Amino acid sequence: MTRLLRKPLLFFISYTLLVFACSVPVCYGIIRYIWNTQLDKHNQLTADFTRRKLEHSKLNEPDLKQMVHMWNNLNPGSLIVPYYTSTFPKDSVFNMTRTYKLAGKEHKVPYRSLITYLLIHDNPYQLTIETQSGEFRVASRLFITATLLFFLLLTGGFILINRSVSARIWKPFKAMLARIKDHELSSEERLVVTPENILEFAELEAALTSMVDRHIATYSAQKKLTEKVSHILEAPLELTQAKLDQLLQLEEVSKSQKQHLLELNTALSSISKINKDLLVLAKFDNKKFGSTGTVNLSREVESMLSLLSEYHHEKGIKVKANIEKGVSLQMNKALAEILVQHLISNASLHSPRSAELSITLNPRTFEVVNTAVKPLNKDKLFKPFSKGPDSDGAGLGLAIVRQICQLYGWQVYYQFREGRHHFVLSFK
């Protein structure tokens, strides 16, 4: 993408180039006109001087012819020849080129010529005056070179001034942009900006500060509402779950009724799980997790694999566990359980039958690998309510995993290699 100040700079340079392209032929024509005018004046003065000398000479005809012959030999830039009639046409001015051989090479020399006529002792003559105009080519080359040099200096000056000025002018904007990038809406802190004496930047800062304040207020209200609703729903859901369990244990319940109750129980369990996940996310936003301690993560992983062993057996999933003993971390124990549960259960639930599930844990990484058919969308994978087309969950598990990692400064990322999902959690 093009920077903002480069666009007017490109227009300035393009306009300068256009002016330069138009000025060169115009100035060339002006210089050519002045040069030819001066040469014509010189030729005319030479012709007038020659006319005065010859017309006022008191020579007889043989001496006159001899003098004309000597004049032509002594003045290579002029030529006097007899003219056939005493009725003279208008003087003519033109350019011509003569070719000379010098050291075996041909050299073309341009001339500015004047043809005029004179009457010497009643004898008509044609006088041709020629003056070299080769210096014009040298002068025109020097002029074009100097003009091009000034154009390059002007363009270079535009670029240097643009860089220098833009660095100073846009410094407040870049500082403000950096603060916006670093600002976290979840922190509920106001966007602190430095007042500027540039009107446009001051208006932009005021508008951004007002917008962020409104979003913080809305975000805070939504967080409180989410947590409050989750707390309100928690007790009725638990009560309903308990009542369903009691109904399932009654002997009077028919087989069809029991099937309906089981379906209700499954749906209610799913709703209860979603509510708990929402409550966990709300606690993250409100920073309401308890103190940290030393958690034996190896034990948590082994415990989760033990709980899911029957499910793995029924589904034919082959589990390969490479767990180092005594891997401990400083974190909240409840969050450790949630982290392990979501990573392993998510891989187990979304693995096809007879798949392979690999669990690796060491002091540096925690990796969960399971057989897959196609890769997942990396851009949406760790966002709330993002799930695949075959998923029955709410899409909150991996979002919670990411929140836990952000809380403790860990990194979590996903890769798809050789037909397998790789979820890797790096502790360092």
C-alpha positions, 0 to 999 in steps of 0.5 A, a space after each residue: 500500500 502507498 503511504 499518504 504523503 507519497 501520493 501528492 509527492 508523485 503528483 508533484 514529481 509528475 507535474 515537474 516532469 511534464 513541465 520539464 518535458 514541455 519546457 525543453 523544446 520551447 526553450 530550445 526553440 527560443 534559444 535557436 531563434 535568438 542564436 539565428 537572429 544574432 547570426 543573421 545580424 552578423 551576416 548582415 553587418 558583414 554584407 553591409 561592410 563588404 558592400 560599402 567597401 566594394 561599391 565605393 572602390 575606384 577600380 577599373 574592371 580588371 582590377 575589380 575582378 582581381 580584387 573580387 578573386 582575392 576577396 574570395 580567397 582571403 575570406 572563406 566565409 564569403 563568396 562574390 560571384 557575378 550575377 546574370 541580371 541587374 534585377 535583384 530578388 529579395 535577400 535569402 537566409 537559410 541553414 546549410 551543412 558542408 562536409 569536410 574530410 579531415 584525417 580520412 574522416 568526414 565532418 559535417 559543419 552547419 552554417 547560417 547563410 545569407 545571400 544578398 546582391 550588390 552593384 559594383 560599377 554597374 556590374 551585378 554581383 551575388 554575395 554569399 555570407 556563411 557563418 558556422 553555427 556548430 556552437 549552437 549544438 554545444 550550447 543546446 546540449 549544455 542547456 538541456 544537461 543543466 535543465 535536467 540537472 536542475 530537474 533532478 535536484 528539484 525532484 531529489 529536494 522534493 523527496 528529501 523534504 517530504 521524508 523530513 516533513 512527513 517524519 515530523 508531521 506524522 509523529 503524533 499520528 504514529 504515536 496515537 496509532 501505537 497506543 491504539 494497537 496496544 490498547 486492550 478493550 478488556 482492560 477497561 482502561 481509557 485510551 490515554 492520548 497526548 494533546 496535539 497542536 494540530 487541529 486534525 490530529 486533535 479532532 481525531 484523538 477526541 473522536 477516538 477517545 470518545 469512541 473507546 469510552 463508549 465501547 468500554 462502557 458497553 463492554 463492561 455492561 455486557 460482561 456484567 450481564 453475561 456473568 449475572 445471567 450465567 449465575 442466575 441460570 446455574 442454580 435452575 439448571 442444576 435443579 432441573 438436572 437433579 430432577 431429571 436424574 430422579 425421574 430416570 431412576 423411577 420404576 414407573 417410567 416407561 421405556 419410551 418416556 425414559 428415552 425422552 428423558 435421556 434426550 432431555 438430559 443430554 440437551 440439558 447437559 449441553 446447556 449446562 456446559 455452555 453456561 459454565 463455559 460462559 461463566 468461565 469467560 466472564 470470570 476472565 473478563 472480570 479477572 475473578 480467578 483465585 490465587 495461583 499455586 503449584 499444579 502437577 500438570 502431569 497428574 491432571 493429564 493422566 487423570 483426564 485420560 483415565 476418565 476418557 479411557 472408556 470412551 476411547 475404548 468404545 470409539 476404538 481410539 488408540 491413545 499414545 501418551 508420552 507424559 513426563 512425570 512431575 511437570 508442574 506449573 504455577 497457575 490456578 488449579 481450576 484453570 489447569 483442569 479446564 485447560 487439560 479437559 478442553 484440549 483432550 476432550 476436544 480432540 477425542 470428540 472430533 476424532 473419527 472411529 479407530 483414530 489415533 490420539 497422541 498426547 505429549 507433555 514436557 516442561 516446555 510444551 503440551 501437544 495434542 495430536 489427533 487424526 483428521 480429514 481436513 484442516 481447520 480455519 486458523 483465523 476463527 479457530 480460537 474465537 468464541 462460538 467458532 466451530 466446525 460443521 460437524 461439531 455439536 458444541 458451542 465453540 467455546 472450548 478453544 476460546 477458553 484455552 486461548 484465554 488461559 494461555 494469554 493469562 499466563 503468557 503462554 503461546 497456543 497454536 494450531 497446525 495441520 500436518 500429514 492428516 493430523 490436527 496439532 494443538 501445541 501449547 508452549 510454556 516458554 
